[in-house]
Amino acid sequence: MPHVLIVHDSESARADLMRELQGEGCTVAEADSGSSAVREIWQGNFDAALIGDRLPPLNGASLEEQLRNLAPEIVTMRFGREPPARVARKLMDILDGAAAA
């Protein structure tokens, strides 16, 4: 069961993605900022992090780079205004591919 961190400043965006990922069998944690995401990564054991494009105080690209440096084994994926079901399916395809490799 993949353990995924959703990082987005919008509570509703996190909730929508959480529902989709839980429907795919994932365990999900949330962070509402870049700094809280870093704390979660240090405290958790994640397979992936879904990162919104705009985050206080970092942007999504900066946070993605920081997470790759902290935990290179974690799959990171940024998302914007894509439908939550599409984001979840794309991540699951990536994780399925990583597990097969």
N, C-alpha and C positions, 0 to 999 in steps of 0.2 A: 504494500500500500504506500504510494508516494506521499511524502510530507512536503507541502508546498507553502511558501510564504507569499502572501499578496501584499504588495506595497503600493498604496494609492492614497491620495489625500481625501478622496470622496468615500464616505461611509457606504453610500448606496452602490457605488462601483465595486467596492470590496465585497459587499453582501451578495451582489449578483454573481460575481465570479466564484465566491465561496460556494453558493448553491450548485453551480455548474460542476465545480471540481469535486464536491462531495458526492454528487451524482455519478461521477466517474470513479469513485472509490478512494479519493484522496483525503488525507488528513490536512487541514488547512489552519494556518495562523495568519494574523493580520498585523500590518504596521501602517501607520498613517503619515510617516515621514521617513526621510533618509536616515536620520539618527536613530529612530526607533527600529528601523530595519536592521541596522548594524548590530544593535543590542540583541535583537531576536536571533540573528545569525550566530552570534557568540554563544547564546544560551541554548540553541536548538540543534537539531540534527536534520537538516533539510536536504531534499533531493533537488528542489528547484525554487526559484524566486521569480514571480511575475511582477514587473516593475512598471508603474505608470510613467508617462512621459514627463509630467511636471510634478515635482515634489518639493516641499519646503525642507530644508534650505538648499538642497541639491536638485539638479535636474535628473531625469531618468538615466541619461547616458553616464553622468558622473557617478551615480550610485551603482550602476551596473559594473563599471570599471572597478570601483572600490570593492564590491562584493566578489568580483573575480579574483582580486588580489588577496582578499581575506580567506576565501574558500573556493579555490579553483575547481573543486569537485562538484559544486552546485551548478546546475543548469540555470542560466539566467535568460530571461526573455522580456523584452519591453513590449508594451501594448499602448495603444491610443484609444480611439473611439470605436474599435471593432466590437461586434456583438460578443457578449460574454461566452456564449456557446462556441463560437469560432475560436476565441482565445484558448478556452479550455481544451478543445479538440486538438488544436495545433500543439499545445504543450504536451498533451498525452501522446501524440504521434512522436514528438521529439524524445520524450522519456522512454517510449516503447523502443525506439531506434537505439537509444543509448544502452538499454538493457540487453538488446540483442547483440551489440558489438562486443 
